[in-house]
Amino acid sequence: MDSIDCVKKTIEGIIEKSLVPEDPIHAKNTLEWLLKLKPDADEALKIAALGHDIERAIEERKVRYKDYKSYDEFKKAHALNSAKILKEIMEECNVRKELVEDVFFLVSRHEIGGDKRTDVLRDADSISFFHVNMPYYFFRNGVEETKRRCLWGYRKLSDNLKGVVAEFDYQNKELELLLKICIGESEQ
């Protein structure tokens, strides 16, 4: 097995064991969205898309929202923690240093973007939240928390991709109404 296959299999194995039921779906779905948005994505972007939330799957290393003053601080810590874990995995799989550093940078900025590559990763992650995570999130957290998370995620999405999210059909009237409310409030 080559080093890249080692990394991907290790990531998938860890995420499959996550206590967050949508994590395995979200990891693969983020990669799918990345490839829709950037069909020529390089290996670093593909690894980053697959493993960007890996820290959530490791209970003893997971950051918790309650430990931070704001949601943005929590998400920054989450991104950095996932980047550190991926770096360890990649080093164990003997991945070349430049690729390790590239993936670390991408994942550490996947919540905020800042350049073309981190923006496309952020957008793929954001679209995937709405595509596959939002129904699970709603079931676990209720209307108000889902609305807060929905507003946060929609606002960080690139303007040219907001229409993609607006077209999602959840087969749940309450969830669809909540998305419409979030979209309306975001555009005010």
Backbone torsions as a table, in degrees:
resi	resn	phi	psi	omega
1	MET	NA	132.9	178.7
2	ASP	-80.7	171.0	-173.5
3	SER	-62.8	-37.1	-179.5
4	ILE	-68.8	-42.9	176.3
5	ASP	-61.3	-39.7	177.1
6	CYS	-57.6	-46.5	-179.7
7	VAL	-62.1	-50.5	-177.0
8	LYS	-61.8	-44.0	179.7
9	LYS	-65.8	-38.6	178.6
10	THR	-65.4	-46.2	178.2
11	ILE	-58.0	-51.5	-178.4
12	GLU	-60.0	-40.3	179.4
13	GLY	-63.4	-39.5	178.9
14	ILE	-69.9	-47.2	-176.0
15	ILE	-66.9	-32.8	177.4
16	GLU	-59.1	-26.5	-177.7
17	LYS	-92.0	2.9	-177.7
18	SER	-60.4	143.3	174.8
19	LEU	-79.6	-10.0	175.3
20	VAL	-89.1	108.4	-168.6
21	PRO	-59.1	-28.8	-177.7
22	GLU	-86.4	-6.4	-176.1
23	ASP	-55.5	-48.7	179.6
24	PRO	-62.2	-38.5	179.0
25	ILE	-66.8	-45.3	-178.0
26	HIS	-63.6	-40.3	179.6
27	ALA	-59.7	-49.7	-179.5
28	LYS	-69.1	-37.2	-179.5
29	ASN	-68.2	-36.9	176.4
30	THR	-63.2	-41.8	176.7
31	LEU	-62.5	-42.1	177.8
32	GLU	-60.7	-45.1	179.5
33	TRP	-66.2	-38.9	176.6
34	LEU	-56.2	-45.9	-177.9
35	LEU	-71.1	-26.1	173.4
36	LYS	-71.4	-40.4	-178.1
37	LEU	-77.6	-31.6	-177.7
38	LYS	-144.1	81.2	-176.3
39	PRO	-57.4	-24.6	-179.8
40	ASP	-97.5	25.6	-178.9
41	ALA	-54.9	138.5	178.8
42	ASP	-79.3	172.8	-176.4
43	GLU	-60.1	-38.8	-179.9
44	ALA	-61.1	-44.7	178.8
45	LEU	-63.5	-41.3	-179.7
46	LYS	-63.8	-44.8	178.1
47	ILE	-64.2	-43.3	179.8
48	ALA	-61.0	-42.3	179.9
49	ALA	-62.8	-43.6	-178.1
50	LEU	-67.9	-38.0	-172.5
51	GLY	-109.0	9.8	-171.9
52	HIS	-60.0	-25.4	-179.3
53	ASP	-112.8	21.2	-171.7
54	ILE	-57.0	-30.1	-177.0
55	GLU	-62.8	-26.3	178.9
56	ARG	-67.1	-21.2	-177.3
57	ALA	-88.6	-4.1	-178.4
58	ILE	-117.1	94.0	-171.9
59	GLU	-51.4	-44.1	-175.7
60	GLU	-73.8	-9.1	179.3
61	ARG	-117.9	0.3	-174.3
62	LYS	-71.7	135.7	173.4
63	VAL	-82.4	150.5	-176.7
64	ARG	-120.4	135.4	-178.6
65	TYR	-54.6	-40.8	-176.6
66	LYS	-61.1	-18.0	-178.7
67	ASP	-87.3	3.5	-175.9
68	TYR	-126.8	152.1	-177.7
69	LYS	-72.8	-29.5	-178.6
70	SER	-141.0	162.4	178.0
71	TYR	-64.8	-37.8	178.3
72	ASP	-62.8	-41.6	177.3
73	GLU	-63.8	-42.2	177.3
74	PHE	-59.5	-47.0	-178.1
75	LYS	-66.6	-34.3	176.3
76	LYS	-64.5	-44.3	178.6
77	ALA	-65.3	-40.0	177.3
78	HIS	-59.0	-47.3	-178.4
79	ALA	-63.8	-44.8	-179.9
80	LEU	-65.2	-40.5	178.9
81	ASN	-63.9	-44.1	176.9
82	SER	-62.2	-40.7	179.4
83	ALA	-61.5	-42.2	179.6
84	LYS	-64.0	-42.8	179.9
85	ILE	-64.6	-43.3	178.1
86	LEU	-63.6	-37.9	177.4
87	LYS	-59.7	-45.1	178.8
88	GLU	-60.5	-45.3	179.7
89	ILE	-61.3	-46.4	-177.5
90	MET	-65.4	-37.9	177.6
91	GLU	-66.4	-39.3	177.8
92	GLU	-64.7	-29.4	179.6
93	CYS	-91.0	7.9	177.1
94	ASN	59.9	42.7	176.2
95	VAL	-79.4	143.8	-178.4
96	ARG	-61.3	145.5	-172.6
97	LYS	-54.6	-41.8	-177.8
98	GLU	-62.3	-39.2	178.8
99	LEU	-69.8	-40.1	177.4
100	VAL	-58.8	-47.9	-179.0
101	GLU	-64.8	-37.7	179.0
102	ASP	-64.9	-47.1	178.9
103	VAL	-63.7	-42.4	178.2
104	PHE	-56.4	-48.4	179.8
105	PHE	-60.5	-48.4	-177.9
106	LEU	-59.7	-49.4	-176.6
107	VAL	-68.9	-37.1	-179.9
108	SER	-65.0	-19.0	-179.5
109	ARG	-115.7	13.0	-174.0
110	HIS	-66.9	-19.5	179.1
111	GLU	-86.2	-22.4	-173.9
112	ILE	-117.8	-21.7	-176.9
113	GLY	69.6	-150.1	178.7
114	GLY	135.7	-20.6	174.2
115	ASP	-147.1	178.2	-173.8
116	LYS	-58.1	-42.9	-176.2
117	ARG	-73.2	-44.8	179.0
118	THR	-70.7	-29.6	176.2
119	ASP	-64.7	-43.0	-178.6
120	VAL	-67.8	-35.4	175.7
121	LEU	-66.6	-45.1	177.3
122	ARG	-58.1	-45.0	-178.3
123	ASP	-66.4	-41.5	178.0
124	ALA	-62.2	-42.2	177.8
125	ASP	-63.7	-44.9	-178.3
126	SER	-65.1	-45.7	179.0
127	ILE	-61.2	-42.6	180.0
128	SER	-63.1	-36.0	175.6
129	PHE	-55.4	-49.6	-179.0
130	PHE	-69.5	-35.0	-176.3
131	HIS	-70.9	-47.2	-174.7
132	VAL	-122.2	-29.1	-174.5
133	ASN	-82.9	-34.9	-169.9
134	MET	-55.7	-43.0	177.7
135	PRO	-61.5	-40.7	177.2
136	TYR	-64.1	-45.5	-178.8
137	TYR	-59.3	-44.4	179.3
138	PHE	-61.0	-46.1	-179.7
139	PHE	-60.6	-40.9	-177.9
140	ARG	-77.9	-36.1	-166.8
141	ASN	-115.2	-11.2	178.1
142	GLY	82.0	-179.7	-171.3
143	VAL	-64.8	-53.8	-172.5
144	GLU	-63.9	-46.2	179.5
145	GLU	-66.5	-38.7	178.6
146	THR	-66.2	-37.9	177.6
147	LYS	-62.7	-45.2	179.2
148	ARG	-60.1	-46.4	-179.5
149	ARG	-67.0	-38.8	178.6
150	CYS	-62.6	-47.0	178.2
151	LEU	-61.0	-45.2	179.7
152	TRP	-59.9	-46.9	-177.7
153	GLY	-70.1	-38.1	-178.5
154	TYR	-69.6	-38.8	-178.7
155	ARG	-66.1	-28.8	-178.8
156	LYS	-86.7	-9.5	179.7
157	LEU	-72.9	139.8	177.4
158	SER	-57.6	138.7	-175.7
159	ASP	-53.4	-40.1	-176.7
160	ASN	-70.4	-7.5	-179.7
161	LEU	-110.3	-3.3	-178.5
162	LYS	-63.3	-30.3	177.6
163	GLY	-65.0	-29.7	177.4
164	VAL	-61.3	-47.7	-179.0
165	VAL	-65.7	-38.5	-178.7
166	ALA	-61.8	-21.7	-178.4
167	GLU	-88.4	-7.2	-177.6
168	PHE	-65.9	140.3	-179.6
169	ASP	-118.6	117.2	-175.0
170	TYR	-95.5	-6.1	-176.2
171	GLN	60.0	28.2	179.9
172	ASN	-147.0	112.0	-174.1
173	LYS	-61.0	-40.0	-179.5
174	GLU	-64.0	-41.8	179.4
175	LEU	-68.7	-41.0	178.4
176	GLU	-65.0	-39.9	176.9
177	LEU	-64.9	-42.0	178.5
178	LEU	-60.4	-42.0	177.5
179	LEU	-63.1	-43.7	179.1
180	LYS	-61.7	-41.2	177.6
181	ILE	-62.4	-45.4	179.6
182	CYS	-61.7	-43.0	179.0
183	ILE	-62.6	-45.4	179.5
184	GLY	-62.1	-44.7	-179.9
185	GLU	-68.4	-33.3	179.3
186	SER	-67.8	-29.6	-175.5
187	GLU	-92.1	3.8	179.2
188	GLN	-81.4	NA	NA
